[in-house]
Amino acid sequence: MELAAGKKVYFLSDFHLGAPNEVASREREDRLVRFLHSAKEDAAAIFIVGDIFDFWFEYKTVVPKGFVRLLGCLAQISDAGIALHIFTGNHDLWMKDYLCKELNAQVYFEPKLFTLGNKQFYIGHGDGLGPGDKGYKFIKKIFTNPICQFLFRWLHPDAGIQLANYFSGKSRAKTGSSDEVFLGEDKEWLIVYTKQKAKEVNADFFIFGHRHFAIDLPINEITRYINLGDWLRLNTYGVFDGSTMQLLEWKG
């Protein structure tokens, strides 16, 4: 993608809409919509790097209700000719083609390398990458198994979505604020992963979400690791203007 003069690329992640309750989720959704309307003024592309929803599952004719303000805003952005790229996260990895059809968005299920301007960006949500976390990696194989997804679809949506929301809440209660704590460069598995992947992939920036803290860390003379933080408490985002990449906080 070549960037026209004055145009920018925006990156944001981890909205977890639906959590922890309807009131807090609606306030967060309204804040995101204000940000996106502002970004729309000079955006060439917007990358949403996973966990838009705290839970999302697409039946053939049914999707979870709600979130119409955000989805409507994203539809306006796409209709304005702004490229919309969406990555699945560990909370909304059951996306299919709904957002592709309704928003004309590109949806990605694995990390991907992009050329933006004259820079290389390796982008992904970040779940299941790097060493360790074997329990989640095993569970993810089950969740992404086509047979398991087929069987889940046989549950009535009222039952299936309620059950999934229950387990999502239990997962949040178990992890607590651990996703918000920086463990140190040697213990952060996404940093370990980036250092190894940087030997194989010629990228200027590795952009991830998933870990709910914002950090911009040099990996070597060329490569930077950027975690986008979240919109549960930080309201942070990345922006690239064709030459400079920044990690900023939205205060609108």
N, C-alpha and C positions, 0 to 999 in steps of 0.2 A: 504494500500500500504506500503510495506516494502522498505526502501531506501537502495540501495547498497552503499558501501563506496565511498565517493567522489561525489555522486549524490545529486541533489537538486530539489526542487519544486519551480517554479516561479509563481507569481501572478501579473496580471496587468489588467487595466480597462480603459474605457472611452477614446477611440481613436477618435470617431466621424468623421470617414473618410467621405469625401464629403463636410464638412463644414470648413470654411465659403465659400471657393471657391476652384477651381481645383488646383491652384498653391500651396496654403497653405496645402491642403490635400495631394498632392503628396509629398511635403517635409516631412510631418509627417509620411506618409506611408514608405518612404525611411528610415527614422530614426528608425521606428519600425522594419523594416526588418533587419537593422544592429544589433539592440538589440537581436532579436530572433535568428539570426545566431550565435551570441556570446553565448546566453543562451543554444543553442543546444549542445554545447560542453560538458556540465555536467548536463543537465536536465533529470530528470526521468519523470516529468510531467509539463505541463504548464496549468494554469487556467487563462482564459480570462473572466473577471467578468462583462461583459455587455457593451453595447453601443460601439461595434466595429465600427458600421456604424451610421452616423447621420440619415439615413433612410434605411430600408431594408424591402422588402416585396417579398415573394416567390409566384409567380403564378405557375401553374402546370408545365409550360415549359419555364418560363422566370424569371430571377432575374436581379436586377439593374446591369448595366454594370460598369466596372471599378474595381479597387482594386485587379488587377491580381497579382501584386507583393507580396502583403501580403498573398493572398490566395495560391499562389504558394509556398511561404516560409512555410506556415503552412502545406501544403501537404508534403513538404520535411521532416518537423519535424515529422509528423505522420508516414511517410514511414520509418523513421529511428527507429521506435519503441517507440517513446516518446508519452506518453498518453496526449491527448489533450482534455481539458474540457472547454466548452463554455457555459456561462450563457447569456440569453437574458436580454437586458436592456429596458428602457422605449422608446428608439429610434429605437430599432431593435427587438421588441417583436413579430414580425410577421414571425419569422423563422419557418421552418417546418423540412424537412429532407434533404435539399440540402447539408448542411455542414456535416451532418452525413454520407451521401453517398460519397461525394467528398473528405472529409478530414478524414473519419473514426473517427470523433470527437463525444464525448458525449455532447449532448445539454440539458440544464436544463432550466426550465421555473419558478422554484421556488427555494428558498434557500434549501441547502442540507447539511447534516452532513457527514464529511469524516474523516477517520482515516488515518493519514500520519505518518509513523514511530510509535512512541508511544504517539502522540499528536492528539487531536480532533480539527477539523476545521469546523466551521459553516460558509458556504460561500453562498453569494447571491449578486445580484446587489444592492438591497436596496430600490428600488422604491416602494412606497405604503406601507412600513412597519412603524410601530409605530403610535403614535397618530397624529391627524390633517391631513392636506393635503387631505381633503374630496373631493375637486374638481377633483384632479388627480385620486383618487381612483374610482370615478364615471366614469370618462372618460376611465380609463383602463378597466373597465367592458365592456364598449361599444367596445373598440378596440379589446378585446380578445373574444368577442361574435362570435361564429361560423357563425351565420346568417349575421352579419355585415361584416365579412371577406369574406363570399361568395358573398355578393352584391358588395363589393369593387373589387373583381376579375372580375366582369363583365365590369369594366372600362378598356378601352384599356391601356396597360402598359405605353405608352407615356403620356396619360392623367393622369392616376392614380399616377405614380411616380412624375410627375411634380406638381400635386396638393399636394401630401404628402410633397415634398421638400419645397413647399411654406409655408405650415403650420408649418413645422419644423423650418424654418427660423424665422417665426413670433413668435414661442414659445421662441426661443433663444433671440430674440430682447426684448421680454417682461421680461424674467428673468435676462437678462444682465449678470453681474458678481456675482449675488447673490449666485450661487452655489459654488463660490470660497471663500465665507466668512464664517468663523467659528462663530456660533451664541452663543457659550457658552455651557457648558456641560448640563445644565438643559433645553436648548432650542433646542438642536440638537436631532431630533426625532429618528435618528438611534441609538444614544447613549442611549436614554430613552428606546428604544426597546431592545437593547442589555442587559441593566441592568435587565429588566423584563425577557427576554428569558433565561438569565444565571441562573435564578432560576429553570428553567424547563429542560434546556439542559446542560449536562456536557461537555462543550467545553473549550479548552484552548485559542482558538482564534476565534473571530468573524471577518470575512473578508468581507468588502463591497466596492463598488464603489459609483457611482451616485453623491455623493457630491464631488465637484472638488477641494478638498484640501487633503493633506496627513497628517495623524495623527496616532500615536500609543499611545493609552490611556489605562492604567490599570483600570479595572472595579472592581476587587477584588484581593485577594491574588493569584488567579489562572488564571483568565480570562483577556485577553486583547482585546480591540476593535481596529481594524486597518482599516482605510480608505485608499485606494490605490492611491488616487489622480487622475491625468489624464495625457494624452499625448498631450493636447492642449498647455500647458505651463509649466508643472512640470516635465514630463518625469520620473515619479516615479513608483516603482514596489516593490513587496515583494519577499523575497526569504527565503526558509526554508531548512536547511542542515541536518535535522534529529534531531537536538537538539535546534538550535537557529533560531528564526524568526526575520528578519530584514526588515525595510522599507528604501529603498535606492533610489538614483537619478541616472539615466543613463546620462553619459556625453560623450558618444561616438559619 
